């Protein structure tokens, strides 16, 4: 028996997730499974390293919709974990479910962090709920620090992401999209 076989892999206990930090730790396990193709989120199925499939997207959804989190907005730690999962996945076979979930979660976090009202996670993260029905549609009230954070998450990413265009258009409205697209460049100049 190899030494690796003796290593205990932590399980994801969905009912025990009580806050955004615990959720982010569970999402880190999903990220690790995407990177290595091993771990609690890949048990019992064939999973290739650096690939994200429908089961991975479903794990993320289950973690984000843990019962104790329903009334809490998506946290910054959870949003960052989703960006890390996206970055880890070189291959996708989830029919866009993860990208949709991530966009909804980032917008949910950004709107809540800006002090704007957001629906419960079960509504906001559901693919059956049009994101336009609850997300901000104009720049009024959106926190600039949140926009800068999103831009910093997108800076230097190896894969061009349709998520950013969706986030920008949904979060602050299509009319201000050119401003948001220039944020990474503006932030780079200031550093």
PyMOL commands that place a pseudoatom at each C-alpha (Angstrom):
pseudoatom trace, name=CA, resn=UNK, resi=1, chain=A, elem=C, hetatm=0, pos=[0.000, 0.000, 0.000]
pseudoatom trace, name=CA, resn=UNK, resi=2, chain=A, elem=C, hetatm=0, pos=[1.426, 3.385, -0.950]
pseudoatom trace, name=CA, resn=UNK, resi=3, chain=A, elem=C, hetatm=0, pos=[1.830, 6.276, 1.454]
pseudoatom trace, name=CA, resn=UNK, resi=4, chain=A, elem=C, hetatm=0, pos=[-0.739, 8.216, -0.562]
pseudoatom trace, name=CA, resn=UNK, resi=5, chain=A, elem=C, hetatm=0, pos=[-3.337, 5.540, 0.172]
pseudoatom trace, name=CA, resn=UNK, resi=6, chain=A, elem=C, hetatm=0, pos=[-2.985, 6.277, 3.887]
pseudoatom trace, name=CA, resn=UNK, resi=7, chain=A, elem=C, hetatm=0, pos=[-3.713, 9.975, 3.486]
pseudoatom trace, name=CA, resn=UNK, resi=8, chain=A, elem=C, hetatm=0, pos=[-7.147, 10.926, 4.720]
pseudoatom trace, name=CA, resn=UNK, resi=9, chain=A, elem=C, hetatm=0, pos=[-9.094, 13.110, 2.334]
pseudoatom trace, name=CA, resn=UNK, resi=10, chain=A, elem=C, hetatm=0, pos=[-11.565, 15.384, 4.082]
pseudoatom trace, name=CA, resn=UNK, resi=11, chain=A, elem=C, hetatm=0, pos=[-15.199, 14.852, 3.193]
pseudoatom trace, name=CA, resn=UNK, resi=12, chain=A, elem=C, hetatm=0, pos=[-17.514, 17.665, 2.263]
pseudoatom trace, name=CA, resn=UNK, resi=13, chain=A, elem=C, hetatm=0, pos=[-20.297, 17.796, 4.808]
pseudoatom trace, name=CA, resn=UNK, resi=14, chain=A, elem=C, hetatm=0, pos=[-22.873, 20.031, 3.124]
pseudoatom trace, name=CA, resn=UNK, resi=15, chain=A, elem=C, hetatm=0, pos=[-25.189, 20.320, 6.173]
pseudoatom trace, name=CA, resn=UNK, resi=16, chain=A, elem=C, hetatm=0, pos=[-22.244, 21.513, 8.301]
pseudoatom trace, name=CA, resn=UNK, resi=17, chain=A, elem=C, hetatm=0, pos=[-21.520, 24.500, 6.042]
pseudoatom trace, name=CA, resn=UNK, resi=18, chain=A, elem=C, hetatm=0, pos=[-22.636, 27.407, 8.186]
pseudoatom trace, name=CA, resn=UNK, resi=19, chain=A, elem=C, hetatm=0, pos=[-20.945, 30.458, 6.658]
pseudoatom trace, name=CA, resn=UNK, resi=20, chain=A, elem=C, hetatm=0, pos=[-19.084, 31.792, 3.645]
pseudoatom trace, name=CA, resn=UNK, resi=21, chain=A, elem=C, hetatm=0, pos=[-15.679, 30.766, 5.002]
pseudoatom trace, name=CA, resn=UNK, resi=22, chain=A, elem=C, hetatm=0, pos=[-16.763, 27.131, 5.452]
pseudoatom trace, name=CA, resn=UNK, resi=23, chain=A, elem=C, hetatm=0, pos=[-18.306, 27.227, 1.991]
pseudoatom trace, name=CA, resn=UNK, resi=24, chain=A, elem=C, hetatm=0, pos=[-15.074, 28.622, 0.523]
pseudoatom trace, name=CA, resn=UNK, resi=25, chain=A, elem=C, hetatm=0, pos=[-13.118, 25.769, 2.149]
pseudoatom trace, name=CA, resn=UNK, resi=26, chain=A, elem=C, hetatm=0, pos=[-15.531, 23.257, 0.597]
pseudoatom trace, name=CA, resn=UNK, resi=27, chain=A, elem=C, hetatm=0, pos=[-15.179, 24.976, -2.785]
pseudoatom trace, name=CA, resn=UNK, resi=28, chain=A, elem=C, hetatm=0, pos=[-11.397, 24.659, -2.390]
pseudoatom trace, name=CA, resn=UNK, resi=29, chain=A, elem=C, hetatm=0, pos=[-11.895, 20.879, -2.251]
pseudoatom trace, name=CA, resn=UNK, resi=30, chain=A, elem=C, hetatm=0, pos=[-13.799, 21.082, -5.544]
pseudoatom trace, name=CA, resn=UNK, resi=31, chain=A, elem=C, hetatm=0, pos=[-10.936, 23.150, -6.987]
pseudoatom trace, name=CA, resn=UNK, resi=32, chain=A, elem=C, hetatm=0, pos=[-8.406, 20.568, -5.800]
pseudoatom trace, name=CA, resn=UNK, resi=33, chain=A, elem=C, hetatm=0, pos=[-10.460, 17.818, -7.463]
pseudoatom trace, name=CA, resn=UNK, resi=34, chain=A, elem=C, hetatm=0, pos=[-10.522, 19.791, -10.694]
pseudoatom trace, name=CA, resn=UNK, resi=35, chain=A, elem=C, hetatm=0, pos=[-6.754, 20.261, -10.542]
pseudoatom trace, name=CA, resn=UNK, resi=36, chain=A, elem=C, hetatm=0, pos=[-5.757, 16.697, -9.621]
pseudoatom trace, name=CA, resn=UNK, resi=37, chain=A, elem=C, hetatm=0, pos=[-8.712, 14.596, -10.724]
pseudoatom trace, name=CA, resn=UNK, resi=38, chain=A, elem=C, hetatm=0, pos=[-8.757, 13.106, -7.218]
pseudoatom trace, name=CA, resn=UNK, resi=39, chain=A, elem=C, hetatm=0, pos=[-10.428, 13.758, -3.883]
pseudoatom trace, name=CA, resn=UNK, resi=40, chain=A, elem=C, hetatm=0, pos=[-13.854, 13.675, -2.282]
pseudoatom trace, name=CA, resn=UNK, resi=41, chain=A, elem=C, hetatm=0, pos=[-15.610, 15.400, -5.186]
pseudoatom trace, name=CA, resn=UNK, resi=42, chain=A, elem=C, hetatm=0, pos=[-14.293, 12.923, -7.764]
pseudoatom trace, name=CA, resn=UNK, resi=43, chain=A, elem=C, hetatm=0, pos=[-14.729, 9.631, -5.925]
pseudoatom trace, name=CA, resn=UNK, resi=44, chain=A, elem=C, hetatm=0, pos=[-16.511, 6.901, -7.808]
pseudoatom trace, name=CA, resn=UNK, resi=45, chain=A, elem=C, hetatm=0, pos=[-16.111, 8.447, -11.244]
pseudoatom trace, name=CA, resn=UNK, resi=46, chain=A, elem=C, hetatm=0, pos=[-13.491, 8.997, -13.877]
pseudoatom trace, name=CA, resn=UNK, resi=47, chain=A, elem=C, hetatm=0, pos=[-12.177, 12.546, -13.628]
pseudoatom trace, name=CA, resn=UNK, resi=48, chain=A, elem=C, hetatm=0, pos=[-9.260, 13.962, -15.563]
pseudoatom trace, name=CA, resn=UNK, resi=49, chain=A, elem=C, hetatm=0, pos=[-6.977, 16.573, -14.051]
pseudoatom trace, name=CA, resn=UNK, resi=50, chain=A, elem=C, hetatm=0, pos=[-7.558, 20.169, -15.067]
pseudoatom trace, name=CA, resn=UNK, resi=51, chain=A, elem=C, hetatm=0, pos=[-11.070, 19.364, -16.269]
pseudoatom trace, name=CA, resn=UNK, resi=52, chain=A, elem=C, hetatm=0, pos=[-14.402, 20.638, -14.999]
pseudoatom trace, name=CA, resn=UNK, resi=53, chain=A, elem=C, hetatm=0, pos=[-17.497, 18.557, -15.641]
pseudoatom trace, name=CA, resn=UNK, resi=54, chain=A, elem=C, hetatm=0, pos=[-21.187, 18.685, -14.778]
pseudoatom trace, name=CA, resn=UNK, resi=55, chain=A, elem=C, hetatm=0, pos=[-20.565, 16.879, -11.471]
pseudoatom trace, name=CA, resn=UNK, resi=56, chain=A, elem=C, hetatm=0, pos=[-18.032, 19.555, -10.451]
pseudoatom trace, name=CA, resn=UNK, resi=57, chain=A, elem=C, hetatm=0, pos=[-20.567, 22.279, -11.278]
pseudoatom trace, name=CA, resn=UNK, resi=58, chain=A, elem=C, hetatm=0, pos=[-23.194, 20.390, -9.262]
pseudoatom trace, name=CA, resn=UNK, resi=59, chain=A, elem=C, hetatm=0, pos=[-20.796, 20.190, -6.281]
pseudoatom trace, name=CA, resn=UNK, resi=60, chain=A, elem=C, hetatm=0, pos=[-20.303, 23.959, -6.447]
pseudoatom trace, name=CA, resn=UNK, resi=61, chain=A, elem=C, hetatm=0, pos=[-24.042, 24.497, -6.585]
pseudoatom trace, name=CA, resn=UNK, resi=62, chain=A, elem=C, hetatm=0, pos=[-24.666, 22.204, -3.589]
pseudoatom trace, name=CA, resn=UNK, resi=63, chain=A, elem=C, hetatm=0, pos=[-22.002, 23.985, -1.566]
pseudoatom trace, name=CA, resn=UNK, resi=64, chain=A, elem=C, hetatm=0, pos=[-23.321, 27.449, -2.438]
pseudoatom trace, name=CA, resn=UNK, resi=65, chain=A, elem=C, hetatm=0, pos=[-26.901, 26.423, -1.657]
pseudoatom trace, name=CA, resn=UNK, resi=66, chain=A, elem=C, hetatm=0, pos=[-26.191, 24.818, 1.732]
pseudoatom trace, name=CA, resn=UNK, resi=67, chain=A, elem=C, hetatm=0, pos=[-29.257, 25.420, 3.916]
pseudoatom trace, name=CA, resn=UNK, resi=68, chain=A, elem=C, hetatm=0, pos=[-27.492, 27.679, 6.428]
pseudoatom trace, name=CA, resn=UNK, resi=69, chain=A, elem=C, hetatm=0, pos=[-26.314, 30.009, 3.662]
pseudoatom trace, name=CA, resn=UNK, resi=70, chain=A, elem=C, hetatm=0, pos=[-29.647, 30.632, 1.950]
pseudoatom trace, name=CA, resn=UNK, resi=71, chain=A, elem=C, hetatm=0, pos=[-30.239, 34.019, 3.588]
pseudoatom trace, name=CA, resn=UNK, resi=72, chain=A, elem=C, hetatm=0, pos=[-26.597, 35.144, 3.345]
pseudoatom trace, name=CA, resn=UNK, resi=73, chain=A, elem=C, hetatm=0, pos=[-25.208, 36.881, 0.283]
pseudoatom trace, name=CA, resn=UNK, resi=74, chain=A, elem=C, hetatm=0, pos=[-22.349, 35.152, -1.540]
pseudoatom trace, name=CA, resn=UNK, resi=75, chain=A, elem=C, hetatm=0, pos=[-19.159, 36.078, 0.313]
pseudoatom trace, name=CA, resn=UNK, resi=76, chain=A, elem=C, hetatm=0, pos=[-15.931, 37.445, -1.132]
pseudoatom trace, name=CA, resn=UNK, resi=77, chain=A, elem=C, hetatm=0, pos=[-14.161, 34.220, -0.082]
pseudoatom trace, name=CA, resn=UNK, resi=78, chain=A, elem=C, hetatm=0, pos=[-16.709, 32.107, -1.989]
pseudoatom trace, name=CA, resn=UNK, resi=79, chain=A, elem=C, hetatm=0, pos=[-16.453, 34.346, -5.050]
pseudoatom trace, name=CA, resn=UNK, resi=80, chain=A, elem=C, hetatm=0, pos=[-12.651, 34.099, -4.992]
pseudoatom trace, name=CA, resn=UNK, resi=81, chain=A, elem=C, hetatm=0, pos=[-12.899, 30.300, -4.696]
pseudoatom trace, name=CA, resn=UNK, resi=82, chain=A, elem=C, hetatm=0, pos=[-15.098, 30.248, -7.809]
pseudoatom trace, name=CA, resn=UNK, resi=83, chain=A, elem=C, hetatm=0, pos=[-12.524, 32.292, -9.726]
pseudoatom trace, name=CA, resn=UNK, resi=84, chain=A, elem=C, hetatm=0, pos=[-9.868, 29.769, -8.607]
pseudoatom trace, name=CA, resn=UNK, resi=85, chain=A, elem=C, hetatm=0, pos=[-11.979, 26.842, -9.829]
pseudoatom trace, name=CA, resn=UNK, resi=86, chain=A, elem=C, hetatm=0, pos=[-12.470, 28.574, -13.161]
pseudoatom trace, name=CA, resn=UNK, resi=87, chain=A, elem=C, hetatm=0, pos=[-8.735, 29.205, -13.464]
pseudoatom trace, name=CA, resn=UNK, resi=88, chain=A, elem=C, hetatm=0, pos=[-7.954, 25.559, -12.608]
pseudoatom trace, name=CA, resn=UNK, resi=89, chain=A, elem=C, hetatm=0, pos=[-10.138, 24.125, -15.359]
pseudoatom trace, name=CA, resn=UNK, resi=90, chain=A, elem=C, hetatm=0, pos=[-8.367, 23.922, -18.707]
pseudoatom trace, name=CA, resn=UNK, resi=91, chain=A, elem=C, hetatm=0, pos=[-11.112, 21.703, -20.134]
pseudoatom trace, name=CA, resn=UNK, resi=92, chain=A, elem=C, hetatm=0, pos=[-14.866, 22.131, -19.693]
pseudoatom trace, name=CA, resn=UNK, resi=93, chain=A, elem=C, hetatm=0, pos=[-17.594, 19.531, -20.205]
pseudoatom trace, name=CA, resn=UNK, resi=94, chain=A, elem=C, hetatm=0, pos=[-20.402, 20.996, -18.122]
pseudoatom trace, name=CA, resn=UNK, resi=95, chain=A, elem=C, hetatm=0, pos=[-22.449, 22.653, -20.898]
pseudoatom trace, name=CA, resn=UNK, resi=96, chain=A, elem=C, hetatm=0, pos=[-21.784, 26.095, -19.387]
pseudoatom trace, name=CA, resn=UNK, resi=97, chain=A, elem=C, hetatm=0, pos=[-23.421, 25.395, -16.015]
pseudoatom trace, name=CA, resn=UNK, resi=98, chain=A, elem=C, hetatm=0, pos=[-20.374, 26.406, -13.970]
pseudoatom trace, name=CA, resn=UNK, resi=99, chain=A, elem=C, hetatm=0, pos=[-19.906, 29.680, -15.888]
pseudoatom trace, name=CA, resn=UNK, resi=100, chain=A, elem=C, hetatm=0, pos=[-23.586, 30.534, -15.355]
pseudoatom trace, name=CA, resn=UNK, resi=101, chain=A, elem=C, hetatm=0, pos=[-23.392, 29.675, -11.638]
pseudoatom trace, name=CA, resn=UNK, resi=102, chain=A, elem=C, hetatm=0, pos=[-20.184, 31.651, -11.234]
pseudoatom trace, name=CA, resn=UNK, resi=103, chain=A, elem=C, hetatm=0, pos=[-21.570, 34.726, -12.999]
pseudoatom trace, name=CA, resn=UNK, resi=104, chain=A, elem=C, hetatm=0, pos=[-24.679, 34.645, -10.801]
pseudoatom trace, name=CA, resn=UNK, resi=105, chain=A, elem=C, hetatm=0, pos=[-22.627, 34.178, -7.623]
pseudoatom trace, name=CA, resn=UNK, resi=106, chain=A, elem=C, hetatm=0, pos=[-20.216, 37.011, -8.484]
pseudoatom trace, name=CA, resn=UNK, resi=107, chain=A, elem=C, hetatm=0, pos=[-23.074, 39.384, -9.297]
pseudoatom trace, name=CA, resn=UNK, resi=108, chain=A, elem=C, hetatm=0, pos=[-24.860, 38.328, -6.077]
pseudoatom trace, name=CA, resn=UNK, resi=109, chain=A, elem=C, hetatm=0, pos=[-21.721, 39.086, -4.072]
pseudoatom trace, name=CA, resn=UNK, resi=110, chain=A, elem=C, hetatm=0, pos=[-21.020, 42.368, -5.880]
pseudoatom trace, name=CA, resn=UNK, resi=111, chain=A, elem=C, hetatm=0, pos=[-24.564, 43.666, -5.488]
pseudoatom trace, name=CA, resn=UNK, resi=112, chain=A, elem=C, hetatm=0, pos=[-24.741, 42.694, -1.803]
pseudoatom trace, name=CA, resn=UNK, resi=113, chain=A, elem=C, hetatm=0, pos=[-21.274, 44.134, -1.094]
pseudoatom trace, name=CA, resn=UNK, resi=114, chain=A, elem=C, hetatm=0, pos=[-22.492, 47.382, -2.674]
pseudoatom trace, name=CA, resn=UNK, resi=115, chain=A, elem=C, hetatm=0, pos=[-25.438, 47.473, -0.274]
pseudoatom trace, name=CA, resn=UNK, resi=116, chain=A, elem=C, hetatm=0, pos=[-27.984, 46.672, -2.957]
pseudoatom trace, name=CA, resn=UNK, resi=117, chain=A, elem=C, hetatm=0, pos=[-30.839, 44.278, -2.209]
pseudoatom trace, name=CA, resn=UNK, resi=118, chain=A, elem=C, hetatm=0, pos=[-30.369, 40.710, -3.405]
pseudoatom trace, name=CA, resn=UNK, resi=119, chain=A, elem=C, hetatm=0, pos=[-32.739, 37.739, -3.384]
pseudoatom trace, name=CA, resn=UNK, resi=120, chain=A, elem=C, hetatm=0, pos=[-31.972, 34.555, -1.452]
pseudoatom trace, name=CA, resn=UNK, resi=121, chain=A, elem=C, hetatm=0, pos=[-29.282, 32.371, -3.003]
pseudoatom trace, name=CA, resn=UNK, resi=122, chain=A, elem=C, hetatm=0, pos=[-31.826, 29.770, -4.051]
pseudoatom trace, name=CA, resn=UNK, resi=123, chain=A, elem=C, hetatm=0, pos=[-33.417, 32.378, -6.336]
pseudoatom trace, name=CA, resn=UNK, resi=124, chain=A, elem=C, hetatm=0, pos=[-30.275, 34.197, -7.482]
pseudoatom trace, name=CA, resn=UNK, resi=125, chain=A, elem=C, hetatm=0, pos=[-28.273, 31.077, -8.321]
pseudoatom trace, name=CA, resn=UNK, resi=126, chain=A, elem=C, hetatm=0, pos=[-31.095, 29.193, -10.035]
pseudoatom trace, name=CA, resn=UNK, resi=127, chain=A, elem=C, hetatm=0, pos=[-30.677, 28.816, -13.793]
pseudoatom trace, name=CA, resn=UNK, resi=128, chain=A, elem=C, hetatm=0, pos=[-34.478, 29.125, -13.994]
pseudoatom trace, name=CA, resn=UNK, resi=129, chain=A, elem=C, hetatm=0, pos=[-34.413, 32.710, -12.667]
pseudoatom trace, name=CA, resn=UNK, resi=130, chain=A, elem=C, hetatm=0, pos=[-33.431, 35.317, -15.245]
pseudoatom trace, name=CA, resn=UNK, resi=131, chain=A, elem=C, hetatm=0, pos=[-30.443, 37.164, -13.789]
pseudoatom trace, name=CA, resn=UNK, resi=132, chain=A, elem=C, hetatm=0, pos=[-31.884, 40.408, -15.168]
pseudoatom trace, name=CA, resn=UNK, resi=133, chain=A, elem=C, hetatm=0, pos=[-34.857, 39.998, -12.826]
pseudoatom trace, name=CA, resn=UNK, resi=134, chain=A, elem=C, hetatm=0, pos=[-32.764, 40.749, -9.733]
pseudoatom trace, name=CA, resn=UNK, resi=135, chain=A, elem=C, hetatm=0, pos=[-29.291, 42.003, -10.689]
pseudoatom trace, name=CA, resn=UNK, resi=136, chain=A, elem=C, hetatm=0, pos=[-28.494, 45.721, -10.896]
pseudoatom trace, name=CA, resn=UNK, resi=137, chain=A, elem=C, hetatm=0, pos=[-28.892, 47.090, -14.405]
pseudoatom trace, name=CA, resn=UNK, resi=138, chain=A, elem=C, hetatm=0, pos=[-27.096, 50.408, -14.018]
pseudoatom trace, name=CA, resn=UNK, resi=139, chain=A, elem=C, hetatm=0, pos=[-24.041, 51.822, -12.259]
pseudoatom trace, name=CA, resn=UNK, resi=140, chain=A, elem=C, hetatm=0, pos=[-26.035, 53.662, -9.608]
pseudoatom trace, name=CA, resn=UNK, resi=141, chain=A, elem=C, hetatm=0, pos=[-25.127, 52.226, -6.224]
pseudoatom trace, name=CA, resn=UNK, resi=142, chain=A, elem=C, hetatm=0, pos=[-22.438, 49.782, -7.364]
pseudoatom trace, name=CA, resn=UNK, resi=143, chain=A, elem=C, hetatm=0, pos=[-19.330, 50.028, -5.195]
pseudoatom trace, name=CA, resn=UNK, resi=144, chain=A, elem=C, hetatm=0, pos=[-16.218, 50.963, -7.199]
pseudoatom trace, name=CA, resn=UNK, resi=145, chain=A, elem=C, hetatm=0, pos=[-14.029, 48.796, -4.910]
pseudoatom trace, name=CA, resn=UNK, resi=146, chain=A, elem=C, hetatm=0, pos=[-16.107, 45.779, -5.913]
pseudoatom trace, name=CA, resn=UNK, resi=147, chain=A, elem=C, hetatm=0, pos=[-15.636, 46.594, -9.603]
pseudoatom trace, name=CA, resn=UNK, resi=148, chain=A, elem=C, hetatm=0, pos=[-11.895, 46.983, -9.028]
pseudoatom trace, name=CA, resn=UNK, resi=149, chain=A, elem=C, hetatm=0, pos=[-11.835, 43.608, -7.253]
pseudoatom trace, name=CA, resn=UNK, resi=150, chain=A, elem=C, hetatm=0, pos=[-13.609, 41.932, -10.188]
pseudoatom trace, name=CA, resn=UNK, resi=151, chain=A, elem=C, hetatm=0, pos=[-11.170, 43.573, -12.602]
pseudoatom trace, name=CA, resn=UNK, resi=152, chain=A, elem=C, hetatm=0, pos=[-8.215, 42.358, -10.517]
pseudoatom trace, name=CA, resn=UNK, resi=153, chain=A, elem=C, hetatm=0, pos=[-9.604, 38.815, -10.611]
pseudoatom trace, name=CA, resn=UNK, resi=154, chain=A, elem=C, hetatm=0, pos=[-9.786, 38.973, -14.396]
pseudoatom trace, name=CA, resn=UNK, resi=155, chain=A, elem=C, hetatm=0, pos=[-6.357, 40.541, -14.946]
pseudoatom trace, name=CA, resn=UNK, resi=156, chain=A, elem=C, hetatm=0, pos=[-3.780, 38.192, -16.434]
pseudoatom trace, name=CA, resn=UNK, resi=157, chain=A, elem=C, hetatm=0, pos=[-6.096, 35.210, -16.845]
pseudoatom trace, name=CA, resn=UNK, resi=158, chain=A, elem=C, hetatm=0, pos=[-4.908, 32.769, -19.491]
pseudoatom trace, name=CA, resn=UNK, resi=159, chain=A, elem=C, hetatm=0, pos=[-8.345, 32.138, -20.902]
pseudoatom trace, name=CA, resn=UNK, resi=160, chain=A, elem=C, hetatm=0, pos=[-10.598, 34.875, -22.169]
pseudoatom trace, name=CA, resn=UNK, resi=161, chain=A, elem=C, hetatm=0, pos=[-13.753, 34.541, -20.166]
pseudoatom trace, name=CA, resn=UNK, resi=162, chain=A, elem=C, hetatm=0, pos=[-17.257, 35.263, -21.345]
pseudoatom trace, name=CA, resn=UNK, resi=163, chain=A, elem=C, hetatm=0, pos=[-18.056, 35.529, -17.630]
pseudoatom trace, name=CA, resn=UNK, resi=164, chain=A, elem=C, hetatm=0, pos=[-16.489, 38.974, -17.398]
pseudoatom trace, name=CA, resn=UNK, resi=165, chain=A, elem=C, hetatm=0, pos=[-18.626, 40.398, -20.191]
pseudoatom trace, name=CA, resn=UNK, resi=166, chain=A, elem=C, hetatm=0, pos=[-21.708, 38.873, -18.574]
pseudoatom trace, name=CA, resn=UNK, resi=167, chain=A, elem=C, hetatm=0, pos=[-20.737, 40.209, -15.154]
pseudoatom trace, name=CA, resn=UNK, resi=168, chain=A, elem=C, hetatm=0, pos=[-20.011, 43.688, -16.417]
pseudoatom trace, name=CA, resn=UNK, resi=169, chain=A, elem=C, hetatm=0, pos=[-23.131, 43.936, -18.539]
pseudoatom trace, name=CA, resn=UNK, resi=170, chain=A, elem=C, hetatm=0, pos=[-25.327, 42.552, -15.800]
pseudoatom trace, name=CA, resn=UNK, resi=171, chain=A, elem=C, hetatm=0, pos=[-23.716, 44.308, -12.864]
pseudoatom trace, name=CA, resn=UNK, resi=172, chain=A, elem=C, hetatm=0, pos=[-23.451, 47.833, -14.140]
pseudoatom trace, name=CA, resn=UNK, resi=173, chain=A, elem=C, hetatm=0, pos=[-25.388, 47.847, -17.358]
pseudoatom trace, name=CA, resn=UNK, resi=174, chain=A, elem=C, hetatm=0, pos=[-24.363, 47.574, -20.964]
pseudoatom trace, name=CA, resn=UNK, resi=175, chain=A, elem=C, hetatm=0, pos=[-24.084, 51.356, -21.301]
pseudoatom trace, name=CA, resn=UNK, resi=176, chain=A, elem=C, hetatm=0, pos=[-21.024, 51.424, -19.043]
pseudoatom trace, name=CA, resn=UNK, resi=177, chain=A, elem=C, hetatm=0, pos=[-19.395, 48.236, -20.405]
pseudoatom trace, name=CA, resn=UNK, resi=178, chain=A, elem=C, hetatm=0, pos=[-16.495, 50.112, -22.121]
pseudoatom trace, name=CA, resn=UNK, resi=179, chain=A, elem=C, hetatm=0, pos=[-15.551, 51.659, -18.746]
pseudoatom trace, name=CA, resn=UNK, resi=180, chain=A, elem=C, hetatm=0, pos=[-15.511, 48.289, -17.008]
pseudoatom trace, name=CA, resn=UNK, resi=181, chain=A, elem=C, hetatm=0, pos=[-13.474, 46.684, -19.802]
pseudoatom trace, name=CA, resn=UNK, resi=182, chain=A, elem=C, hetatm=0, pos=[-10.867, 49.406, -19.335]
pseudoatom trace, name=CA, resn=UNK, resi=183, chain=A, elem=C, hetatm=0, pos=[-10.659, 48.931, -15.554]
pseudoatom trace, name=CA, resn=UNK, resi=184, chain=A, elem=C, hetatm=0, pos=[-7.897, 46.287, -15.648]
pseudoatom trace, name=CA, resn=UNK, resi=185, chain=A, elem=C, hetatm=0, pos=[-5.730, 48.613, -17.729]
pseudoatom trace, name=CA, resn=UNK, resi=186, chain=A, elem=C, hetatm=0, pos=[-6.474, 51.596, -15.543]
pseudoatom trace, name=CA, resn=UNK, resi=187, chain=A, elem=C, hetatm=0, pos=[-5.690, 49.640, -12.397]
pseudoatom trace, name=CA, resn=UNK, resi=188, chain=A, elem=C, hetatm=0, pos=[-2.435, 48.351, -13.912]
pseudoatom trace, name=CA, resn=UNK, resi=189, chain=A, elem=C, hetatm=0, pos=[-1.332, 51.913, -14.692]
pseudoatom trace, name=CA, resn=UNK, resi=190, chain=A, elem=C, hetatm=0, pos=[-1.882, 52.954, -11.109]
pseudoatom trace, name=CA, resn=UNK, resi=191, chain=A, elem=C, hetatm=0, pos=[0.291, 50.212, -9.633]
for i in range(1, 191): cmd.bond("trace and resi %d" % i, "trace and resi %d" % (i + 1))
show_as sticks, trace
zoom trace
